[in-house]
């Protein structure tokens, strides 16, 4: 009788292992185009890829999307530019994805993906303009995601961050004021004054590098906008001291 019980228990354990093993194997097979859990604009914790050097205490997250206030970004830019901070100096493949919300179902579907192997991370602030013919719809919500590929064979180990964005309409008066602002610094100040912090920050980051000796007022505006991205003083310091990499222009 005892032998029968032991055999039954062994059989049940084998069945349990058989059921669990495929699930464990599939846990590393996340559909790369599926939406991962929401991250509030930054990668989880302060960890890096597992084979990177140890992370110092009070280090910022590996990825921070430059989304002031970390909530839904309101932008007037139908042809958007996206920007994010990368902490680590070791280059890794980057994937960028943009999803659009379905008005009826409220579900997001992938509309843009950049997954070129030559698309590599650079420590500092990376700025990615969309192609001129890539236009977002006013009133629609979008979700953008940046992913660092730690191990292509195990997507679950990758680092990612995402944030929501909505394109909004503006009044004719604001459009006229924007046209009258002949310099990017004046446009940035107008955006910030009107509450479009993301557009203000992107405008400053997109300034021609040869003319990037910003006025004190513009530099102060940039720092105040980065302060809305950072969650603590050490993060703000990292953002303020970052090099700016305009993708496609280097």
C-alpha positions as CSV (number, residue, x, y, z in Angstrom):
1,X,0.0,0.0,0.0
2,X,2.9,2.4,0.9
3,X,4.5,1.7,-2.5
4,X,1.3,2.5,-4.3
5,X,1.0,5.9,-2.5
6,X,4.6,6.8,-3.3
7,X,4.1,5.8,-6.9
8,X,1.0,8.0,-7.1
9,X,2.7,11.0,-5.5
10,X,5.7,10.6,-7.9
11,X,3.3,10.5,-10.8
12,X,1.4,13.6,-9.7
13,X,4.7,15.5,-9.2
14,X,5.8,14.5,-12.7
15,X,2.5,15.8,-14.1
16,X,2.8,19.0,-12.2
17,X,6.3,19.6,-13.5
18,X,5.2,18.8,-17.1
19,X,2.4,21.4,-16.8
20,X,4.7,24.1,-15.3
21,X,7.7,23.7,-17.6
22,X,6.1,25.0,-20.8
23,X,4.7,28.0,-18.9
24,X,8.2,28.8,-17.5
25,X,9.7,28.4,-21.0
26,X,7.0,30.7,-22.5
27,X,7.6,33.4,-19.8
28,X,10.6,34.5,-21.8
29,X,8.7,34.5,-25.1
30,X,6.7,37.7,-24.7
31,X,5.1,38.9,-27.9
32,X,7.5,41.8,-28.7
33,X,4.7,43.9,-30.1
34,X,2.3,43.4,-27.1
35,X,1.9,46.2,-24.6
36,X,4.0,45.5,-21.5
37,X,2.8,46.6,-18.0
38,X,2.6,50.4,-17.5
39,X,5.8,52.0,-16.3
40,X,4.9,55.6,-15.6
41,X,7.6,56.9,-18.0
42,X,10.7,55.1,-16.5
43,X,12.2,51.6,-16.4
44,X,11.6,49.6,-13.2
45,X,13.8,50.4,-10.2
46,X,17.5,51.2,-10.9
47,X,18.6,47.9,-12.3
48,X,20.4,47.6,-15.6
49,X,20.9,44.6,-17.8
50,X,22.1,41.6,-15.8
51,X,25.6,41.6,-17.3
52,X,26.3,45.3,-16.8
53,X,28.5,46.7,-14.1
54,X,27.0,47.2,-10.6
55,X,24.6,50.2,-10.3
56,X,25.6,52.9,-7.8
57,X,23.3,53.9,-5.0
58,X,20.9,56.7,-5.9
59,X,21.5,56.1,-9.7
60,X,18.6,57.1,-11.9
61,X,16.6,54.4,-13.7
62,X,18.2,53.0,-16.9
63,X,15.5,54.7,-19.1
64,X,13.6,57.9,-18.3
65,X,11.1,59.2,-20.9
66,X,11.3,63.0,-21.0
67,X,7.6,63.3,-20.2
68,X,7.1,66.3,-17.8
69,X,4.8,65.4,-14.8
70,X,4.8,61.7,-16.0
71,X,1.1,61.9,-16.8
72,X,-0.7,62.1,-20.1
73,X,1.4,64.3,-22.4
74,X,-0.6,67.0,-24.2
75,X,1.1,68.0,-27.4
76,X,0.2,70.3,-30.3
77,X,2.8,68.6,-32.6
78,X,1.0,66.3,-35.1
79,X,4.5,65.4,-36.4
80,X,6.1,64.5,-33.1
81,X,9.5,64.2,-31.7
82,X,10.3,61.8,-28.8
83,X,13.1,62.1,-26.3
84,X,14.4,60.0,-23.5
85,X,17.3,59.6,-21.1
86,X,19.7,56.6,-21.1
87,X,21.8,56.1,-18.0
88,X,24.4,53.4,-19.0
89,X,27.3,54.0,-21.3
90,X,27.4,50.5,-22.8
91,X,25.7,50.7,-26.2
92,X,22.7,48.4,-26.6
93,X,20.1,47.9,-29.3
94,X,17.1,50.2,-28.8
95,X,13.6,49.5,-30.0
96,X,11.0,52.3,-30.3
97,X,7.3,51.5,-30.6
98,X,4.3,53.8,-31.0
99,X,0.7,52.6,-30.4
100,X,-2.6,54.3,-31.2
101,X,-5.7,54.0,-29.1
102,X,-8.9,52.7,-30.7
103,X,-11.7,55.2,-29.9
104,X,-14.3,52.5,-29.4
105,X,-12.5,49.6,-27.7
106,X,-9.9,51.8,-25.9
107,X,-7.3,49.2,-26.9
108,X,-3.9,50.2,-28.4
109,X,-2.5,48.8,-31.6
110,X,1.0,49.2,-33.0
111,X,1.4,51.8,-35.7
112,X,5.2,52.5,-35.7
113,X,8.2,50.3,-34.8
114,X,11.9,51.0,-35.1
115,X,13.9,47.9,-34.4
116,X,17.0,48.3,-36.5
117,X,20.1,46.6,-35.1
118,X,22.1,49.7,-35.8
119,X,19.7,51.7,-33.5
120,X,22.0,51.8,-30.5
121,X,21.7,53.5,-27.1
122,X,23.9,56.4,-26.2
123,X,24.4,57.6,-22.6
124,X,22.5,60.9,-22.2
125,X,19.4,62.3,-23.8
126,X,18.4,60.7,-27.1
127,X,16.1,62.8,-29.4
128,X,14.1,61.0,-32.1
129,X,12.2,63.0,-34.7
130,X,9.5,61.2,-36.7
131,X,9.6,61.3,-40.5
132,X,8.0,64.4,-41.9
133,X,5.2,62.4,-43.5
134,X,4.3,60.7,-40.2
135,X,1.3,62.5,-38.9
136,X,-0.7,61.8,-35.8
137,X,-4.5,62.5,-35.5
138,X,-5.7,65.3,-33.3
139,X,-7.7,64.2,-30.4
140,X,-6.4,60.7,-30.4
141,X,-4.4,59.1,-27.6
142,X,-1.0,57.3,-28.3
143,X,1.4,55.3,-26.2
144,X,5.1,55.3,-26.9
145,X,7.6,52.9,-25.6
146,X,11.4,52.7,-25.5
147,X,13.0,49.3,-24.9
148,X,16.7,48.3,-24.3
149,X,17.5,44.9,-25.6
150,X,19.5,43.1,-22.8
151,X,19.1,39.7,-24.3
152,X,17.3,39.1,-27.6
153,X,16.7,35.5,-26.6
154,X,15.0,36.5,-23.4
155,X,12.7,39.5,-24.0
156,X,11.5,39.4,-20.4
157,X,14.9,40.6,-19.3
158,X,14.7,43.7,-21.4
159,X,14.3,47.2,-19.9
160,X,11.5,49.4,-21.1
161,X,9.6,52.5,-20.3
162,X,6.4,54.0,-21.8
163,X,4.1,57.0,-21.6
164,X,0.8,58.2,-23.0
165,X,0.5,61.1,-25.4
166,X,-2.5,63.0,-26.8
167,X,-2.5,65.4,-29.8
168,X,-4.6,68.5,-29.0
169,X,-6.0,71.3,-31.1
170,X,-5.1,74.9,-30.4
171,X,-6.9,78.2,-30.9
172,X,-6.0,80.4,-33.9
173,X,-4.7,83.0,-31.6
174,X,-2.0,80.6,-30.3
175,X,-1.1,79.6,-33.8
176,X,-0.6,83.2,-34.8
177,X,1.6,83.8,-31.7
178,X,3.6,80.7,-32.6
179,X,4.2,82.0,-36.1
180,X,5.3,85.4,-34.7
181,X,7.9,83.7,-32.5
182,X,10.8,83.9,-34.9
183,X,13.3,81.9,-32.8
184,X,13.1,78.4,-31.2
185,X,13.8,79.9,-27.8
186,X,10.7,82.2,-28.1
187,X,8.6,79.3,-29.3
188,X,9.7,77.2,-26.3
189,X,8.8,80.0,-23.9
190,X,5.4,80.3,-25.6
191,X,4.7,76.6,-25.3
192,X,5.7,76.6,-21.6
193,X,3.6,79.7,-20.9
194,X,0.6,78.0,-22.4
195,X,1.1,74.8,-20.5
196,X,2.6,72.6,-23.3
197,X,5.6,71.6,-21.3
198,X,6.5,68.6,-23.5
199,X,6.5,70.8,-26.7
200,X,8.6,73.4,-24.9
201,X,11.2,70.8,-23.8
202,X,11.4,69.2,-27.3
203,X,11.8,72.6,-29.0
204,X,14.8,73.3,-26.7
205,X,16.4,69.9,-27.3
206,X,16.0,70.3,-31.1
207,X,17.8,73.6,-31.2
208,X,20.7,73.6,-33.7
209,X,23.8,72.3,-31.9
210,X,25.9,75.0,-33.5
211,X,23.7,77.6,-31.8
212,X,23.3,75.7,-28.6
213,X,25.0,78.3,-26.4
214,X,21.6,79.1,-25.0
215,X,20.7,82.3,-23.2
216,X,20.5,82.1,-19.5
217,X,16.7,82.3,-19.7
218,X,16.4,79.4,-22.1
219,X,18.8,77.3,-20.0
220,X,16.7,78.1,-16.9
221,X,13.6,77.0,-18.8
222,X,15.1,73.8,-19.9
223,X,16.2,73.0,-16.3
224,X,12.7,73.8,-14.9
225,X,11.2,71.5,-17.5
226,X,13.6,68.7,-16.7
227,X,12.8,69.2,-13.0
228,X,9.2,68.2,-13.9
229,X,10.6,65.0,-15.3
230,X,12.9,64.1,-12.4
231,X,11.5,62.6,-9.2
232,X,14.5,63.4,-7.0
233,X,17.6,65.8,-7.0
234,X,20.1,63.1,-8.2
235,X,17.9,62.4,-11.3
236,X,17.7,66.1,-12.1
237,X,21.4,66.4,-11.9
238,X,21.9,63.5,-14.3
239,X,19.4,65.0,-16.7
240,X,20.9,68.5,-16.6
241,X,24.4,67.2,-17.2
242,X,23.5,64.9,-20.1
243,X,24.8,65.1,-23.6
244,X,22.1,65.5,-26.3
245,X,22.1,63.0,-29.2
246,X,19.8,64.0,-32.1
247,X,19.2,60.7,-33.8
248,X,19.7,60.8,-37.6
249,X,21.7,64.0,-37.3
250,X,25.0,62.7,-35.9
